[in-house]
Amino acid sequence: MDRYLYDENDAIKNPWEKGIPYLTPVFFNDEVLIHFFKLKRFSCEFASETYGFIKFDGGYIPFGINPNKKVIMWYGDIKKFANDDIHNKLISENVESDHDLRSEFYTAQINAEFTDVIKEVNIFQLIDKINELTSKNYGFKLYNMDQLTVNSILEKVSRYKQIMYDNEDDFKRNISELNEYLIESVSKNNLKSFFDKTGIPYDSNGGSLKLLETYMNKVIMDDKNHISPLYCLYDFRIWADHTGCTEKYNYSVSRLGLSDDSSYFKIYYKLIDDLIKFYEYFYYFLIK
């Protein structure tokens, strides 16, 4: 563990601790997060542009990003990786302290001011991993999306961090945007080429969602309709963009298991939770 660069003068010390204090900040290039984006055993959750969690089987550790784009972790937390293959990757990104701890990470960790994670960002990370796996397993990217970078993730964190007020305009705006990312960005051409090569029958006039459903049914053999939340999203978008489509809104609310009088806030986050479950199901199938 002593191979890490750190400055004990940065530490938050407790008089009863011996050796290097647990709360000694260790600094890294921001690219260190890419390792956790990509590795199957890990995921990153963000509560803000400067605060998040690295999750893995059996636990998680918090991290921060300071104004100089340096990632900060506590020395005591990093020790959890001492016998792990991620250890050398961390060391390769370790840099000298710049002594700047300003971040929501620091505020939350020291002052116990906690923030909920931004769930939408989890969806984009899952899609990024799905794209890598469909490329590896089947030779094509499922989504027409660029590979995630730290900057692109932080842009999405900033975008979705905003509080969604419980009104129709905010709901419609977010629904339309997610529809563009999660449905319209599905690569129809790649899916059609894949179906042609493998002899899987499909509707040549079908849109992105119908083609994705064919993939789920014929390749993943999903017989439990895990794709349902995407159809809810699609119908919400139809309602948002056209008049006279209230029945689509009501049907989608019902499919989410909610009552007609549910708030937009409740509907939106139930949809997000169900979308995450869909993409997790998809991802874990691909890594089997």
N, C-alpha and C positions, 0 to 999 in steps of 0.2 A: 504493500500500500504506500510505502514511503517514496515510491517512484513518482508520485504525483507532485506537481508544482503547487505550492500554496504559500500563504504568508500567515503565520500564527497571529500576527498583529491584527488581522482582520477578524479573528475569532470572537465569538460571544462565549465567554468563559464562565464556568461554574466552579466554585471553590473546591467542590468535592471530586471533580474529575481529575484523573491522572492521565498523563500523556497528551496526545493531540486532542483538543476539545472536539466533541461531536459536531458542534455548530461552527466549524471552520469552513469558510467558503472556498470551493475549488472552481476555477474558471476554465471554460472551454470555448473553442470556436463554435459559432452557431451551427456549423455543418455537423456537429456531433449528433444533432437530433435526427439527421437523415438515417443514421444507423437504426434508430428506434422506429422510424417510419417504415423501414423496409423489412426488418427481421420478423419472422413469423411469431416469435415468442413474445414480442413487445408491441405496445401501442402507446401513442401519446395523446393525452387529453389536455385541452387548453381551457383555462378559466378566463384568460385575458391575453393580450399581446405579450405580457411579461411574466406570466405565471401558468404553470401546467404540471402534469403528472406523467411519469413514465410508468406504465402498468405492465405487469408480468405475472405469471402464475405464482401465487403465494404472496403478492404484495404490490407495492408501488413506492416510488420516491418522487418528491416534488423537485421542480427545477424553476429557475427564473431566467429572464433575459434582461440585461441591464441596458442603459442608453447607448452603450458602445457595441451592442449586438453580441455581447459575451454571454454564454450560458453559464449559470451558477448552480452548483449542487453542493450539498453539505458533505463534508468528509465522512462523517459517521454513516450517512446513507450510502455513499459509494462503496463502503466496505462490504455491503451486501453482494457486490459483484466480484469480490476478491478471487473466487474460484470459478469464474464464469468466462466464457470465450469473448464476452463483450468487453472484458477488462482491458485488453490490448487496444481495442478500438477507442476506448475512452482515453487511454494514455496518449494515443496518436493525435488527439484533438486538444489535449490539455495545454493551456497557455499560462503565462505568469499573471498574477493578480493585477488588476487595474484599480483595485480598492473601491470600486463603485458598486454598491449593493442596491442602488435605487431600482425598485421593481415592486409589482404587486406581490410577487413571491415573498420578498422580505417583509412587507407589511402583513401578509397573511401568516407567515411562519412565526414572526415575532409578536405581533399584536393580535393574533388569532382572528383576523378579519377575513373570513372565507367567502368564496364566490362559487356559484354553480358552474359546472363545465359547460362549454358551448357545444351542444350535441351535433349541430349541423356539420361541424368540422370533422367529427368522427366518420360521418358518411363519406366525405371526400377522401379521407385516408383509406377507408375500406375499398372504395372504387379504384383508387390508385393501386392497391394490392391486387384487386381482382384483375385489373388490366395487365399487371405483370404476370399473373398466373395463367390467364387465357392466352397471352403471348407465348408463354413457356409450354403450356399443355396442348394448345390448338393452333398456334401460329398466327393469331390475330388479336388486336386490341378491341375489347368490347365497347369501350367508350372513346369518343374523339376528344380526349382531354390530354393536356400536357402533363408530363410527370411532375409530381409535387416537388417543390423546393421549400426551403425554410421561409423565404420571402412570400411565396404564394400562399402558404399556410397562414402566415401572419396577416396577410391581406384578408383572407376569409375570416380569421378570428375577429379582426377589426369590424368587418362587415356584419357579422352575425352577433357580435357582442351587444349591439343596440337592443334596448328594451323594446319588445313588441307590445305596443299599447293594444288594449282589447277593443279594436274597432275594425270595421269591414275593410277599409282602405289598406291598412297594414297587412291584414290577412291576405287580401288579394295580391298585393305586391310580392309578398314572400312566396306565395303559392306559384305565381307565374314565373318567378325566378328559379325556384326549385324544379319546376317542370322543364324549363330550358336545360338545366344542368343534368337532371336525372333521367329524362325521357328523350328529349330532342337530341341530346348528345350521344345517344346509343348509335353505334356505327351500323347503319342499315347495309351498306355495301359489304362490310366485312362479314356480317352475319349471312347475307345472301350467298357470298362466295363460299363460305364454310358449308352452308347447307347444300350448295351445288356439288361440292367436292365429296361430301359424305353421303349424298343421296337422301338427305332428310327432306321430306315434303314440306312446303311452306306456301303461304299466300304471297305471291309476287307483288301484289298490290298493297300488302299490309304495311302499316306504319311501324315506327320504332318499337312501340310497346308491344304490338302484336308479334313482331319478330322475336323480341326478347322473351315473350311468353312461350313461343315455339321452342326456343333454346332451353328454357327452364323445363319444359315438358318432355322434350325429346332427348336432351343431352344429360341434364341433371336428374331427370325422371322425378320431378317434383309433382307429387300427386296430392299435395295438401294446400295448393294455392298460396304459397308464400308470397307470390308477386302481388297479391291483393292490394297492399298499401300504395303501390305505384298506380293502380287503377283508380284508387281514391284520389290520389294527387292529380291524375289526369282529369277526372270528372270535376274536381274543385276548380281546375284551371278553365275548363269549359264554362262553368258557372261564372267564374271571375271575369271572363272576357266576352260573355254574351248575355243578353237579357233573355228572360223567359226560360231559364234553365234551373229553376229552384229545385226541381225534382232530382237533379243530379247532385246538388248540394245535400239534400236531405238523405238521399240514398247512401252517399259517402259517409255522412255522419253516422248513419245506422251501421254501416259495414265496419266502422271503427269501434262499434260497441258503445256509442255514446247516445245520450238523449237529445231530442230536437232542440231543447233550450240550452244546450251546452255553450259556453262562451267561446269566442274565437280563439282566445288564449289556450283554453283546454283542448280544443279540437286540434290546433296547430301542433302542440307538443305531444299529443297522443299519436298524431300522424308521424312526427319525427321519430318517436320511440319505435313505432311499428316499422318504419323504413330502416332503421338501424338493425332491427331483428332480421329483416329480409336480407340485407347485405351481409350480415354476420352468417346467416344460413348459407348464402351463396359462397362466401369466402371459405368457410370451414369445409364445405363440400370440395372445393378446388384443391385444398391442401391435404386431403386424405391420401 
